[in-house]
């Protein structure tokens, strides 16, 4: 079982978003049969089997073992991953394009960049899994608390200069056998509250920014 799997197929994405099937995926972090799941989700076994077949068809669950009980063979199923991320490739016709209206201060552009990140890393994971090779990746994750919008803006400028200097130092356009790597650095307000509270918090900080 993978810790995270990327769903790239539109039909698989549709299957995973069904509330009943999403519940079954969460229940299948450990192997279980349709009979076992039926009691957990309060559905007839035949109905659970129907949903499991749809999930199995799209590679979201897999057969772990078959157990013989009298005249019945129980199929023990398990989710193929602990969690799933739907790639923008599942909506290829309308997936976001960061090349359109690039604006490093725009939250929507940041979302488009993040969508491209999910798409690209998802494709890399798919390819590396088939080739049985690891993907060379690196990530930093942390938080910083700004005392004012001015300090936040100054931080963004200094970060831009620092990253630009590092790129200039290590980028080698003519390197034989070199490989391009994409850099994504994002700064956004931490999300630690319910949606309603978050909206009120963002509105408050928006007023602070206008008054600064």
N, C-alpha and C positions, 0 to 999 in steps of 0.2 A: 504494500500500500504506500502510495506517495503522500507526502505531507500536504502538497498543493498540486492540483492538476488544472490545466487551462482548457476550457471548452471552446473550440474554434468552429465547430459545425453548428449551423443555424438550427437544425432539427434537434440536435443534442441539447442546445441551449433551451429550446422550447420545452423539451422533456424535463429538464432539470428544474425549470421554474414552476412546474405544476406543484401546488402546495402539498398534495399527498406524496408525490414522488420525492420532493425535497425532504419531507419528514422521514421517508424510508431511507434515504441516503444518510441522514443523521443517525438513524437507528443502526445502520449497517457499518458502523466503525468497528464492530466486532461481528464475526460470522453469525448468521441467523437464517432460519428457514422461513418459508411463507407462513407456516403454521405458527411459529414463534412470533413473527411480526404481526400477524392478524390480531392477536390478543393485545399487543402493545398499541396499535393504531386504531383498534376497534372497527375493523373491516372484515368482511368474509375472506377466507383464504383464497378463494378463486379470484376475488378482486385484487388482492395483494399480488397474486401470481401474474395477473395481467399487467400491473404496473412494473413488476420486476422484469418481465420480458422486455418491456419498452426501455427500461434503464440498461439492461444487458445488451440490447441491440446497439446502443450508442456508446458502449464501453464505459458506462458510469458505475456498473457493478460487475462482479466477476464470480464465477463458480469456484469455490474453495474445495469442496468435497461433496460426495454423495453418500448418504447414510441409508441403509436398508432397514426398514422397520416393518416386519411382517410382509405384507404384499405391497407396501408403499415405499417408494424411494424418495427420501427428502433431499432436496438440493440446498446445500448450505452456501449462501451468497454473502459477499462482502463488498463494500464500496471500494472503488479503485483508488480513492484518495480521501484524506481526512477533511479536506475542504476544496472548493472549486472556485475558479475565477472565469467569468465569461469574457472572452477576447472580443475586441471590436470587429474582428474578421467574421464573427457570426452575423454581423450586420454590415457586410462589406459595402453595400450600396450607399450606406449613410454613415460609415465610420468617420470619426473626426480626423481632420487633416491639419496638423500644426503649421503647415506651410501657408495656410490661409490666415491672413491678418495676424501675423506674429506680434505679440505684445507681452513682454515679460511681466507686466504688472496686471495682466488680465487673468482672473480666476478661470475663465472659460478656456483661455489658451493653455493654462496649466493643466486643465482637465484633458484637453486634446493631446498634450504632450504625454500625460500619464496614460492615456488610452493607447498611444503609439508604443509606449514602454511595455504595456501588458501584451500588446499584439506581437511585438518583436521578440520579447523574451519567451512568450508562449511558443512561437515558431521555432526558436532556438532549442527549447526544451523538447519539443516534438521531434526535431531532427536529431538531437543528441541522444534521445532515448532509443530511436531506431538504430543509430550508429553505435550505441552502447559506449558513449563517451560523455565526459563531463563538460559543462559549459563554463568558460572562464568569466566569472562575474564578480562584482564587488559592490557593496552598498554601505552607506552610513545612515544611521537613524538616530535622531536625538531631538532635544528641545532647547529653545532659548527664550528667555523672558525679556521683552523689551520694556523699558520704562516709559517710552514715548514713541509716537509715530516717526519723529525725527530720527531717533536712534535706530528704528527699524529700517528707515531709508538709508541711513549711513551704513548699516550692516550690509544691506544689499549691494551698495556700491563697492565696499571693501571686498565683499565676497566675489563680485564680478572681476575685480582687478586681480585678486589672488588666483582665481581659476584661470583667467586669461594668461597670467604669467606662467602657471604650470603647463598649460597647453603649449605655449610658445617654447618652453624649455624642452618638452618631451616629444612634441609632434615632429615626425620625420617623413615628409611627403615622398621622398625618394627611397625609403628603406626597402631593400629587397626582402621579400618574404614577410613584410610587415602587414598588420591587419588593423583596419579602422575600428575604433570603439566609440560608441555614443556616450556622452556625458549628460546626465540629467541631475540638476541640483534644484531642489524645491523648498520653499519656505512658505508655510501657511499656518493660520491659527489652529491650535490643537483642538480636537473635537472630543470633549469629555462629558458633554451634557446631552439631554434629550433634545429632539429637534426644536421644540417650542422655546426652550431655554436658550438654545444656541442662537435662534433668530433674534431674541431680545439682546443677547450678549453682543452679537455682531452689530446690531443697530446702535448700541451704546458706544462701541469702539468707532463706529462710523462717524458719530457726532463728535467724538474726541478728535478724530482726524481732521474734520472740517474746522474745528475751533483752534487747532494747533497753529 
